[in-house]
């Protein structure tokens, strides 16, 4: 695993991300889900463990849960846990923002 730079600045990251909707982040052959909640960025797997639907097509609710658009499974963006224990949890990935940009550890 290593740190990968995603955006060059906090302003670029903020411009790219809608606060209510996650975005798909493609790094090599792997797809991730990038979200923003309560002033922080979070990165999780993009495929819902239930039926592999893209979570980046979903929304973020007021509790900081990304909601799968297919069957409405809800996952904490902070921990990756499915809120009702109906399917496996998501893997979460560390992020950092500094003067050199926004990075994710994958």
C-alpha positions as CSV (number, residue, x, y, z in Angstrom):
1,X,0.0,0.0,0.0
2,X,1.1,3.6,-0.6
3,X,-0.1,7.2,-0.6
4,X,-1.5,8.3,-3.9
5,X,-2.2,11.9,-4.7
6,X,-5.7,12.5,-5.9
7,X,-6.0,16.3,-6.0
8,X,-3.4,19.1,-6.0
9,X,-5.0,21.3,-3.4
10,X,-7.9,21.4,-0.9
11,X,-9.7,23.8,-3.3
12,X,-9.5,21.3,-6.2
13,X,-10.8,18.6,-4.0
14,X,-13.7,20.8,-2.8
15,X,-14.6,21.8,-6.4
16,X,-14.6,18.1,-7.6
17,X,-16.9,16.8,-4.8
18,X,-20.5,17.5,-4.3
19,X,-21.1,17.5,-0.5
20,X,-24.3,15.3,-0.8
21,X,-23.2,12.9,-3.4
22,X,-20.2,10.6,-3.5
23,X,-17.9,10.3,-6.5
24,X,-16.2,7.4,-8.1
25,X,-12.4,7.4,-7.8
26,X,-10.6,5.1,-10.2
27,X,-7.0,4.1,-9.3
28,X,-5.6,1.6,-11.7
29,X,-8.0,-1.3,-11.9
30,X,-9.7,-0.6,-8.5
31,X,-12.7,1.7,-8.0
32,X,-13.3,3.6,-4.8
33,X,-16.0,5.8,-3.4
34,X,-15.0,9.3,-2.2
35,X,-17.3,11.2,0.1
36,X,-17.3,14.3,2.2
37,X,-19.0,14.5,5.6
38,X,-18.6,17.0,8.5
39,X,-15.6,18.7,7.0
40,X,-13.7,15.5,6.2
41,X,-13.0,13.3,3.2
42,X,-13.6,9.6,3.3
43,X,-12.6,6.8,0.9
44,X,-14.2,3.3,0.9
45,X,-14.7,0.5,-1.6
46,X,-17.1,1.6,-4.3
47,X,-18.8,-1.8,-4.8
48,X,-21.7,-2.5,-2.4
49,X,-20.9,-5.9,-0.9
50,X,-24.5,-7.0,-1.3
51,X,-24.7,-7.1,-5.1
52,X,-21.7,-5.0,-6.2
53,X,-23.7,-1.9,-7.2
54,X,-21.6,1.3,-7.4
55,X,-22.0,3.3,-4.2
56,X,-20.8,6.4,-6.0
57,X,-24.2,6.4,-7.6
58,X,-25.8,6.8,-4.2
59,X,-26.2,9.7,-1.7
60,X,-24.9,10.7,1.7
61,X,-27.5,11.1,4.4
62,X,-27.4,13.3,7.5
63,X,-25.8,10.5,9.6
64,X,-22.8,10.2,7.4
65,X,-23.9,7.0,5.6
66,X,-23.5,6.3,1.9
67,X,-26.7,4.8,0.6
68,X,-26.5,2.2,-2.1
69,X,-28.8,3.2,-5.0
70,X,-29.9,-0.4,-5.7
71,X,-31.4,-1.7,-2.4
72,X,-30.7,1.2,-0.1
73,X,-28.1,-0.5,2.2
74,X,-26.4,2.1,4.3
75,X,-22.7,2.2,5.2
76,X,-20.9,4.5,7.6
77,X,-18.4,6.6,5.6
78,X,-16.2,6.7,8.8
79,X,-16.1,3.0,9.6
80,X,-17.5,1.2,6.5
81,X,-20.0,-0.7,8.6
82,X,-23.4,-1.6,7.1
83,X,-25.8,0.0,9.5
84,X,-28.2,-3.0,10.0
85,X,-25.7,-5.8,9.6
86,X,-27.4,-7.1,6.4
87,X,-24.2,-7.6,4.4
88,X,-20.4,-7.4,4.8
89,X,-18.8,-4.1,5.7
90,X,-16.8,-1.9,3.3
91,X,-13.1,-1.4,3.5
92,X,-12.1,2.1,4.4
93,X,-8.9,3.9,3.4
94,X,-6.9,6.6,5.2
95,X,-6.8,10.1,3.6
96,X,-4.7,13.1,4.3
97,X,-4.7,16.7,3.1
98,X,-1.6,18.8,3.3
99,X,0.2,21.6,1.3
100,X,1.1,19.1,-1.5
101,X,-2.6,18.0,-2.0
102,X,-5.1,15.4,-1.1
103,X,-3.9,11.8,-0.8
104,X,-5.4,8.4,-0.2
105,X,-3.5,5.3,1.2
106,X,-4.3,2.3,-1.0
